[in-house]
Amino acid sequence: MARAPGTATTTPPPTPAPEAFRWRGRWLDHWEPENPRCWRGGGRATAWKNLVFSVFAEHLGFSVWTLMSIVVVHLDSVGYDFGVGRTFWLLIVPNLVGAALRVPYTFAVPLLGGRAWTTLSSSLLLIPCLMLAHAVTNEGTPYWFFLLTAAAMGFGGGNFSSSMANISFFFPEHRKGLALGLNAAGGNLGVAVSQLLVPVVIGLGTGTNLAYAALMWMPVVIVAATCAWAFMDSVTAARPDGNSYRSALRNRHTWVMSVLYIGTFGSFLGFSFAFPTLISMSFTDHGEYVSLAFLGAAIGSVTRPLGGWLSDRIGGARVTLWTFVALVLGALGVLAGVSREDFPLFFGAFVALFVLTGIGNGSTYRMIPVIFAAEAERAAGNRGTDPAVVAASARRQAGAVVGVCGAVGAFGGVLINLVFRSSLDDAGAGIRPALLVLVAFYVGCLAATWWFYLRRRFAVDREPGLPHARV
């Protein structure tokens, strides 16, 4: 119908979001980070504000998740002697629970909204803190209660997936690498902060006060939950995408990348949980150096963005390949340090392993969107699909693969600690057998990287909507 001259053009009101997804609080109903005008008109400030509070909450999650890695080292001094096997289960269980929670935590963000879920998931961290305070202040607390406390610490492990999923909705594609890298690195640093501060705090006053290890985090948990509720936002357009997960589970590259992620992120987690205990058990004369264990997780966290930066320039597969070459050499260096009872060599080589796992975390994460963009373009070329549809499909599937790989990689940390536990249980063997298993595994990851992504050109020269990118 023709419009009469002078009649103002009316814009139909936006369709409101379904009430099922409208949680109380701020919702961004028309969030378009890819639109430069919207991004400059307040979108950038909103995205970075949410990133800051997301990093805070995720950082705290990692701090509580790995809290038991310091507590177990001091249990003997307060009258609890659980032995090697049961001690390692206190390290394995939080890792196991955190890994299992990663997939449901990812779906929680679209269901409840990033603001509400970050508030709730942060508040849940009060539970393991209260349980730990009770366990170490009541004489004769049974082992099963410590094990249950360790399991509750796994709540912090799920926060990584929900935080990454939430932040991915706020940034345009060409800025997601930096945003997700900062989010991941800021979270991982929680391990180092916990391992740095807890030994200092529990030594305040007379003797060893393990209750302080729990009590110190409780005010911070309350602050993180309050900030999330007061300042964060939720994106209405975020929806659970079961189809992308089903497609990802059927794709062989999901499982190849999951194995490689075990070698990088799984190693980082396994080493982070075990490093203080390995120092105290392998070098009994150097127990005072357990307080230096935080250096490994700290350096490994800050090198994660370096892996992504290098991958943008020379290709993620190349960076990953050479990372696994160096991991083989690093594990052999740790083996030499243990065999020669050379603590500086052992410690230096282990810190190098943390550095390499950080770089590998960044490079494997960067490989995923490029691989699935190439896969989607190949499939579209055969069917003549619209490139914009292809790009959107690739982003959704890559996001699903990141969730799957994150969960499998976290389970990899469990496997690494099981290997250390089995090795230390073998009288007189120490951690030498475990290190040889790691060397063999890294060689396998090296071969898989070359076979699937480097022996021939895998990726297209151009990822949809992005500048030149290589696997």
C-alpha positions, 0 to 999 in steps of 0.5 A, a space after each residue: 500500500 502506498 504511503 501518503 506524502 508527509 506520513 511518518 514511517 513507523 517502525 514495528 516494535 521489536 518482538 519481545 523475548 519469550 517469557 521462559 527466557 526472561 529472567 529478572 534483571 537486564 536482558 539485551 534483546 537486540 544485541 548485534 556485536 557484528 554491527 559496527 554502529 551498535 558496537 561503537 554506540 555502547 556495545 563495546 563498553 557493555 561487552 568489556 564490562 561483562 568480560 571483567 566480571 566474568 573473569 573475576 567469577 571464573 578466576 574465583 572458580 579456579 581458586 576454589 576448584 584447586 584449593 585441595 591441591 594445597 590443603 592435602 600437602 598440609 593434612 599430615 601436619 594437622 593429624 590426617 594421614 591418608 596415604 598416597 592413594 587416598 591423598 591423590 583421590 582428594 586431588 582427582 575427585 574435584 577434577 572429575 566433578 569439574 569436568 563432568 559439570 562443564 557440559 551442563 554449565 554450558 547449557 545453563 547460560 542460554 537457559 537462565 541468562 549469563 547474569 543469573 547463572 554467573 551469580 548462582 554458580 559463584 554463590 555455589 562456591 560457598 558450599 565447599 568453603 563451608 565444608 572445608 572449614 568444618 572438616 579441618 576444625 573438627 577432630 576425627 573428620 572421616 575421610 569420606 567427608 574430605 572426599 565429599 568436600 573435594 567433590 563440592 570443589 568441582 563446582 568451580 571447575 564447571 564455571 570455565 565452560 559457562 563463562 566462556 560460553 557467555 562471553 562468546 555472545 558479547 563480542 564480534 567474531 574478529 574480537 572473540 579470540 582476544 576476549 576468550 583468551 583473556 577470559 581463559 587466562 584470567 580464570 586459569 590464574 586462579 590456580 596460581 593465586 590460590 597456590 600462592 596465597 593459601 600457604 601464606 594465610 594458613 601460616 598466620 598465627 600459631 601452627 597450621 590453620 587450614 580453616 583459613 584456606 576456606 574462610 579467606 575465599 568466602 567474602 570474595 565469593 560473596 563479592 563476586 556473586 554480588 557484582 555479577 548480579 549488580 553489573 552483568 547482563 544477559 543476551 536474549 538471543 542466546 539459545 541452547 543449540 542441541 543440533 550443533 552438539 549432535 553434529 559435533 559429536 559425529 565429527 571425527 575432528 571433534 575427537 581428534 581435537 579433544 585428544 590434543 586438548 587433553 595433551 594441552 589443557 588436560 596437562 595444565 590441569 593435571 599438573 596444577 593439581 599435582 605439582 605441590 604434592 609431587 614436590 613434597 613427595 619426590 623431594 622430601 628435603 625440599 618441602 619448603 619449596 612447595 610454596 613455589 608451586 604457584 609459579 607453574 600455574 601462573 606462567 602457564 596461564 599468562 602464556 595462553 594468549 601467546 599461543 593464540 597470537 602465534 597461531 594467528 601468524 603461523 597457523 595453530 597446527 604448526 604451533 601445536 606440533 612444535 609445542 608437543 615436540 617441546 613437551 616431550 623434551 620437557 617431560 624428559 627433563 623432569 625425568 632427568 631431574 628426578 633420576 639425578 635428584 636434581 631439584 633445580 632441574 626438576 623444578 625448571 623443567 616442570 615450569 617449562 611444561 606449564 609454559 608449553 601447556 599454556 601455549 598449547 591451550 591457545 593454539 588448539 583453541 585457535 585451531 577449532 574455528 578454522 577447522 570447522 569453517 573449512 569443513 563447512 565451506 567444503 560442504 557448502 561448495 558441494 550444495 551451493 549454500 549461502 556463504 552467510 549461512 555457512 559461516 553461521 553454521 560453522 560458528 555454532 558447531 565450533 562453539 559446540 566443539 569448544 564445549 566438548 573439548 573443554 569437558 574432555 580436556 578436563 577429564 584429561 587432568 583426571 587421567 594424568 593424576 591417575 597416572 601419577 597416583 599409580 606410579 607413586 603407589 608402585 613402591 620405589 618407582 616414584 614418578 618415573 613411570 608416569 613421566 614415561 607414559 606422558 612422553 609416549 602420549 605427547 609423541 602420539 599427540 604430535 603424530 596426530 597433529 601432523 597426520 590430520 592437519 599438516 601432512 597436507 593442506 587442510 584449511 581453506 585460505 579464508 575462513 568465512 567472514 575473517 581474514 586469512 587463517 590457517 589451521 
